[in-house]
Amino acid sequence: MTAAERAATTRITAARTTTDRDTAGPSAVLSAEGSAEPSAEPSAAPVLTAADLIADPGAHRVLTGDRPTGPLHLGHYFGTLQNRVRLQDQGVEMFVLVADYQVITDRDLADRLAEHTENLVLDYLAAGLDPERATIFAHSAVPALNQLLLPFLSLVSVAELSRNPTVKDEIAHSSQAAVNGLMFTYPVHQAADILFCKADLVPVGQDQLPHLEVARTVARRFNERYPHADGSAVFPRPRALISEAPMLLGTDCGKMSKSRGNAVALGADEDETARIIRGARTDADRRITYDPTGRPGVSGLLLLAALCQDRAPETIAEEIGDGGAAVLKRIVIESVNEYFRPLRVRRAELATDRGHLRQVLRAGAERANAIADTTLAEVREVMGAI
Ligand code: TRP
């Protein structure tokens, strides 16, 4: 199977989060009445296949997003961006959110926020998201979305917030001396991001699963506590669409991250791409083999070339044989530069019109606001016009 075939068959796999499988899980603790609640979810299928989506793309609404903290890199592209474009092209309704408020969870100042936000939109458009079909917006520009945070916060316990493993991890890596309240509560804000437009599918990486669980818990508890007069529910229970595309490592074999200088940005030029890949950590064995556990450096490079060439990493390894890391890196550099050339040309063209990027955000915010206003009105009605 080629890398792309593997991706096509495995990328679109919806995961139910632990709440569904594990009735004794943390989010089963706080019920609307304060006692333990059953959390079995009879309706949601555990796995959503690409075929399901293609069969009925109009039945789904997808929301996903990124923090505007810097340029997107190849890991973002193969991990999620490519998949978003595929979903859009299948006719699934897409919402893509720039999570600007989330930037100030782990730092005091949102550095160059407007620039990062516009560049994120630039990366989206270059990758193939189409603002005519996908709603691209910043959540700070949607007041009713943010107002949902208040009722939602009343549905989760402080103990639950403090148990969230992703928040714990971010706190451990935070540059701040003290943990601020937004850091502590942002998964609930993220629930508002997802639920304001009643999205049912959220393409995210593994690290975001605890947040999806919060969104599902908030939806369930809200529906239980505040049903419509006819008993129907206000919110769907969103599911994660887990990318099973193997995770790309950074050139230092750690998590790929622009701030660690171990990643190639989508918009990097060919020389910079070559420089970063040449600096990647490999090993002394001249024979090139695909062995992700035993040889993460070599295998990460092979995987990157494989994704770009749409071939199996093992085949590329065999072709290189005893060529060693130098040949491997030359092939990776050529593959990346060739694959991303059209995207980069598009990106450079789009970058000359900053006004257009701002216009995309304005139009997206307008659409998102109309939906958020409707949802907030519905929420206030079932809550007794609070
Ligand atoms: N927390 C996500 C991240 O750090 C970004 C994000 C914000 C998000 N709101 C979202 C992702 C809603 C999916 C759905 O990458």
Boltz pocket constraint, residues with backbone or C-beta under 6 A from the ligand:
constraints:
  - pocket:
      binder: B
      contacts: [[A, 63], [A, 64], [A, 65], [A, 66], [A, 67], [A, 97], [A, 99], [A, 102], [A, 190], [A, 193], [A, 194], [A, 202], [A, 203], [A, 204], [A, 208]]
      max_distance: 6.0
